[in-house]
Amino acid sequence: MMLLDTNNFKNLSYAHQFTPNETATFVGILDQVQAELELVVTNLETNNASLAQSHAYKAASLLTPKIMAEITEDNPRLTSDLLRALDQLRNVSSSESQLKNVSHLVNDLNNRLGQDSLVRLAQVQPTSSNPLEGALKSLTGMFGGSNTREETDQNTKLQALAFANVIDGLLINYGKAYDVGFDMTNMSNMVMAANSNNPDSMVMSNPMSGNNSSMSKMNMPSMNASSNTMTLTNNVSEMNMGYTLANISDYQSAQGLAKKALEVFNTKLKLAIPDDDKNATAFVTKLGTGVTHLNESIATKDSPLNIMMIVHTQVHPNLLEAFNLQLRKQ
C-alpha cells in the first residue's frame, strides 16, 4: 500500500465546496437551462421527440419560482416568454417544420438568457452602494467603457463560481445517468464507493471528518503538489465498479453541461486572466486541459469514478487557484 497525503486529499475533497454566491448561482443555473434547451434541438434533429421533451422538462425544473422571480426583476417579458416557450417545448413532436421553429425559439431564448446573466453580473459592483449606479457603470464597461481592476476581478470570480455550479450539475446528472447512488460532487463518496466494492484496496479515515491525526492509506499513488493526477485517474479506472448507463437523458444532460463548461471557459474564464499574471495563467492552462479531458471522457462514457477524479483533481483545484476562490467554512 502507498500512503495518501491526507492534507492534500482534504483540499481536493472540499474543492467543490466554494463559498456560495447568489448571483453566481443564478448565472450558473441559467447556463444549465441553456444547455438543456440546446439538447431539445439536438434530439429533434435525430427525430427523438421523447428525449427532446425530457430536456424541456429539465429546463423547466431548473427554473424554480425563486429563479423565475429573479428573472422577472430584470425582465418581466422574458419570464412570460419562457413560460410560454417551455409549455410548447414540453409538447414538441418530431417534424421538419417543428425543428426549424424550435431551433429559432431556443436560439432566441438562450440569447436572452445570456443577456440576463450579463445584467445580473452588472448589478454587483464593489465600488458602488447604489445598485442602479453599479449596473450602469458595469454595462458601460462591457460596451466600450472601462472598469476598475477590482470590478473586473469580482466579475471574473462570479463567472468562475457560476462555472463551478455548472460542473456540479454535470456531476449530479452523470451520477443519475449511471445510478451510482451517491453524491458525485463529494469526493469522499468516491473513496467510500471504491472501498465498499473492494475493501482490501484501501484503508482510510473519512476525509470529511477533518481528522488528520491518523495516517490514511490507499492503494493509489501519494497525492502531493507534484503528483501526476492522470496517474491517479488511471489507477481508479482499474477498479471495475460495474456501473452501466441507466438513463440516456441524464447522460445527455451531463454531456451538454460539459460542452457548456468548455464554452464558458473559452469565452469568459480564459480571457479574463491578464497576460502578465504568469501564475494564474499556468493554472488556467491546466484548467483548460482538465475541462477538455472531461468532455472527451464523458463523450466516451467513461466510468463515474474517472469523471469524479477529473473534476476533483484537474478542474476544481485549478479553478480555485486561478481565480483565488474561497472555500466554504466547514
N, C-alpha and C positions, 0 to 999 in steps of 0.2 A: 504494500500500500504506500501511496505517496501522500505527503502532508499537504493540506489545503491551508492557504493563508486566510484565516478566518476574518481578519480585519478587512481585507480586500473583498472577500465574499460578502461581508455585511454591506459594504458600499454598493456592490453590484445588486444585491437583493433589494436594496432600498432605492435603486436608481430611478425606478418609475414613479416613486412617491414624491414628486416635486410639489413645492408649496402651491396650493391651488389658487387660481385667479379667475374671477367670474367672467371677465372679458375674454380671457384665453379659452375658457371652457366654451363660451358662446361661439367663438370663431371656430374652434375645433369641431363642434357639433355641426355647424353649417358646412364645414369641409366634408364631414361624413355624409350629410344629406346630399351634397353634390355628387359624391361617389355613388351613392345608391341610385340617384336619378339617372346617372350615366349608364348604370347597369340595366335600367329599364330599356334603354335604347339598344344596348348590346344584345340583350336577349330577344328583342323584337327582330333584330337583324338576322337572327338564326331561327326565327319563326317559333320561338318558345314563349307564348303568351303567359303561361303559368308562372315561369320564373320572373318574367317582366313584372307581373302583378305582385309577386312576392317582394321584389325590391321597392316597389311603390309603397307597399305596406310598411316596409322597414324605414323608408324615408319619413313616412307619416309618424311612426313610433318615436323617431328621434325628435320630432317637433312637438315636444311636450307643451302643456299650457304655459309653463314658465318661459320657454324659449319663444313661443308664439307671442307672448305678451311683450317680450323684449324686442322682437321684430316690429311689433305694432308701434312701439315707442319711436322707432326710427322711420318706419314706412308702413302705414296702415294699409295702403293699397297692395303692397306685397303680401301681407297676411291674407287678405281676401283672395288674391290670385293664387296663392299657394294652396289654400283650402279647396278651391275650385279645381285646380290642376290635379291635385292628389286624388280627388274623388274620380276624376276622369282616368287617371293612370291606373288606379286600382281595378278598373273595369275594362282595361285595354284588351283588344284582340289582335291577332296577327293578320296584317294585310299591308300591302304596299302603301296605300293611302294613309293608313294609321301610322306607319313607320315615319313617313315624311312629316306628318302633323306632330307626332310625339317628339321627334328629333328637334323640330323647331321649338316646341314648347319647353323641352328640357334645356336646350341651349339658352333660351331667354331667361328661364328661372335661375339657372346656375350663374349667368352673368349678373343678375340682380342680387343673388345671394352673396356673390363675391363683392359687389359694391357695398352691400350692407355690412359685411365684415370690415371693410375699409373705414366706413363711417364709425362703426363701434370702436375700432382701434384709435381713430382720430379723436374720440371723446376722452381718451385717457392721456392726459398730459401732465408731467411732473411739475411744470413751472406755472401752472395756472389753477387758481381756485374756482374759476368760472368755467363750467363745462362747455358752454357755447363758445367762449373765447378760445378754449383749448382746441375744440373741434375745428374752428375756422383757421386757427394757426397751423394745425397739422395738415389740414386739407390744402392750405396754401403751399406747404412744403411739398406735398405729393404732386402738385401741378405746377411746379417750376419755382417755388419759393425755397426757403432754406429752413431746416430745423436745427436746433442745437444738438450737440453730440449726446446730451442726456436724453433728449426726446427720442432720438434715433435708437439709442441703446434700449430704452424702455419698450419701444415698438417692436424691436427685434426679439427681446425676451418674451414678449407676449406671443409673437409668432412661433417662437420655439416651444412655449408651453402648449399652444394650440396644436402644434406638430406632435407633441407627446400625447395629447388627447387622441389624435388620430391613430397613433401607434397602439395605444391601449385598446381602442376599438377594434383594431386589426387582430390583436391577440385574443380578445374576447370572442370574436367571430370564428377565428381559427380553432379555438378550443371547442366551440359548439359544433363546428363542422366535423371534427373528429371525436366528438362526445368524450372528451378527456375526463370530465367530472371534477375538474379543479380550476382555480383561477390562474390562467397563464400570465397575468400581469405581475404575479408574485413569484419571484424566482425560487423562493424556499419551497414552493409547492412542487417545482420540478424535481428538487432533491428528494422530497418525500415520495413522489411518484416513482422515481427510479429506485429508491430504496425499497419500496413495497414490492416492486417487481423483481428485484434482485438483491435481497437483503445481505448477501455476502459481499457485495461490491463496494459498500461504503458504510462508514460509521461516523456520525457527526451529530452535534447538538443542533437544535433548531436555531438558525441564524437570526430569526425574527425576535428571539428572546433577548438579544443584546448581550448574552453572557459569553464573554470571550476568555474566561478563565481556564476553560478546558480546551485542549487542542483537538480540533475536528479532523477527522481522517476521511479520505475519499479516494476511490480508485480512479483519480484523474490527475493531470499534471498540476503542480503547485501554481496558484494564480498569484503572480506578483506584477510589479509595474512593467516588467519586460516579457511577461508571458505572451505566447502566441495564442490568441483566442481561437484561431482557426483550428489549432491542435485540440483545444478543449472541445470545440464543436464536433470535430471528427470523432473524438473519444465518446461523446454522448451518443453519436449516431450508431455506434456499435451496439448500444443497448436495444434489443428488439422488444419494443414496448407493445407491439401488437395492435396499434391504433389503425383503424381503417376509416376512410371517408364515409360519413354518415349523412351529411346534409350539403347538397351542392349549392344551395342558395347562400348558406353561411360561408362556404368556401369562396364563392364568387365575391361576397362582401369583403372578405379578408384580402383577396387579390385586388379588388377595386381600391381598398384603402391603402394597400402597399403602393399602388400606382399613384394615388393622391399624395401620399407622403413623399414620394420621389419628386412629384411636381412641385410641392411646397418647398422642398429642399432646393431644387434647381432655380426656382423663380423668386424665392424670398430669402431663405436662410443663407445660401451660399453667397449671394450678392451683398449680404449685409455686413460682412466682415471686412474691415479696412485692409488694404494690401500690406500696410506696414505692420500689422499685428501678426507677426510670424507664428506666435504660439497658438493663437486662436485659429489661424489658417490651417495649421497642422491638424488640429482636432476636427475642423470642418472637413478636411480631405478624408480623414478616417471615417467620419460620419457618412459622407457620401458613398464610400466603399461599402459600409455596413448596410445602408439603405438599398444599394444596388444588389448586394448579396441577398438581402431579404426578399426583394422582388423576384430574383431568379429562383430562390429556394421555394417560395410559395408557388411559382409557376410550375415547378416540377413536383409539387405535392410532397414536399419534404416532411419529415416527422415533426409532430408538435414540439418535442423536446429540442430539436435542432432550431426550429423557429424561435423558441424561447431563448436559446443560447445566443443567437444572432442579435436579438433585441437587447438582452441584458448584458452582453459583453462587448458588442460592437456599436450599437445605436445609442442606448441610454448614457453610458459613461462619457462618450464623446460629445453628445448633446449637452450634457451637464457642464463639461469643461469648456466647450467652445463658446457657450453663451452665459457662463457664470451663473447658472441657475441655483436656486436654493432648494434644499430638501425639506420635506415636511418634518416637523419636530415629532418625535415618537412619544 
